[in-house]
Amino acid sequence: MLSCQRSAFMLPDGVHYLNCAYMAPLAAAVRAAGIRGIDRRMAPHLIRPEDFFDESDHLRCLFSRVVNAPDPNRVAIVPSVSYGLAAVARNVPASRGDNVVVLEEQFPSNVYVWRRLCAERGLELRTVEAPPPDARGRGLEWNIRLLSSIDRRTALVSVPHVHWADGTLFDLERVGERARDCDALLAVDGTQSVGAMPFDVQRVRPDALVCAGYKWLLGPYSTGLAYYGPAFDQGTPIEENWITRRGSEAFAGLVRYRDEYQPAALRYDVGERSNFVLLPMLVAALELVLEWTVPAIEAYCRALTGPLARTLRERGHRVEEPRWRGGHLFGVRVRESVDRARLTERLQERQVAVSFRGDAIRVAPHLYNDADDTAALLDAVQ
Ligand SMILES: Cc1ncc(COP(=O)(O)O)c(C=O)c1O
């Protein structure tokens, strides 16, 4: 079991930051990488053409290790989830009357894109409703509803691994199987799970997996990583930039324009992907995740949230059972009798940082948290 890693971060004393689902605090190593990146731009004559490629490729390798993807060239560097999913939308084979399956109250970047696609192509946007919050076996039932909403007319299933607002867990291996049985594509928004929960590309076999970098991957804002499977190998990217074309390594020959792209998913890289400040930061962040290891991060978070959730349930608040929620992210639906405004004040007084999402308080610890933080939360929630 890992010990608390608060010293690797620079959180102010007294702050109980239980909100990695909002934004990870920068680890000292990530901040240092960013500062080195800024300083490097003072001497651009030392930045070599290879540097536009090597760091990006290193980042792809690191992310491939995090998600057990065999080929790093299947990883594209994107600025956001909405960008990564726009590439999916652009290349989904679908015809009038087909459907796209999403979950109720999914994160907007994984909804608006499908609303537009459905409107433009005459598709049905099929939203799988959540069972009521107080339903017994709610998580299991929601999973069953998801599986049974995928049918032969499903062109795409686009879901997260855990729900961003309350941490409900979805069995993506089953979802992947069902999607394949129906010839549907599967896109996963891994933003709220990859880095904190094992995700295995070779087991889930998604066609796309898109993750923002600034939460559980511990990286800076405006970075993200996306895996694209063979279904997208011949796709059209969102934009046509010079570096994604074959032979772009030879700077002197860039105007010998080429029709072919770099291999596999590299065509989906965002323009100016070789960001000399942000990429080294994301590299440093993924190195930390890999050093700590995802299973150990998950086990640490689960050891913190298990007793916390039990106590909250004993006090009459609603929390999903462990089998159907993330160990690192869960929602607390507080008792009716709790005065919301007073609760917000108490959280502020105790310097407990959590988020209110939908009708739940979202609790999302990481390795910098310990029992002191969960005690402060319990003290505030009562
Ligand atoms: C599940 C999920 N997906 C995506 C995002 C971010 O989306 P984008 O990168 O498009 O801003 C968030 C941010 O909270 C999120 O919770």
The ligand as an SDF file (V2000), in Angstrom:
LIG
                    3D

 16 16  0  0  0  0  0  0  0  0999 V2000
  -16.3270   13.4220  -17.7720 C   0  0  0  0  0  0  0  0  0  0  0  0
  -15.6700   14.6610  -18.2850 C   0  0  0  0  0  0  0  0  0  0  0  0
  -15.3370   14.7220  -19.5690 N   0  0  0  0  0  0  0  0  0  0  0  0
  -14.7410   15.8140  -20.0800 C   0  0  0  0  0  0  0  0  0  0  0  0
  -14.4610   16.9170  -19.2950 C   0  0  0  0  0  0  0  0  0  0  0  0
  -13.7780   18.0930  -19.9100 C   0  0  0  0  0  0  0  0  0  0  0  0
  -14.2240   18.3010  -21.2390 O   0  0  0  0  0  0  0  0  0  0  0  0
  -13.4170   19.2430  -22.2260 P   0  0  0  0  0  0  0  0  0  0  0  0
  -12.0330   18.6970  -22.2840 O   0  0  0  0  0  0  0  0  0  0  0  0
  -14.1340   19.1530  -23.5100 O   0  0  0  0  0  0  0  0  0  0  0  0
  -13.4380   20.6130  -21.6310 O   0  0  0  0  0  0  0  0  0  0  0  0
  -14.8230   16.8970  -17.9500 C   0  0  0  0  0  0  0  0  0  0  0  0
  -14.6030   18.0610  -17.0860 C   0  0  0  0  0  0  0  0  0  0  0  0
  -15.0870   18.1600  -15.9790 O   0  0  0  0  0  0  0  0  0  0  0  0
  -15.4360   15.7250  -17.4340 C   0  0  0  0  0  0  0  0  0  0  0  0
  -15.7810   15.6390  -16.1480 O   0  0  0  0  0  0  0  0  0  0  0  0
  1  2  1  0
  2  3  1  0
  2 15  2  0
  3  4  2  0
  4  5  1  0
  5  6  1  0
  5 12  2  0
  6  7  1  0
  7  8  1  0
  8  9  2  0
  8 10  1  0
  8 11  1  0
 12 13  1  0
 12 15  1  0
 13 14  2  0
 15 16  1  0
M  END
$$$$
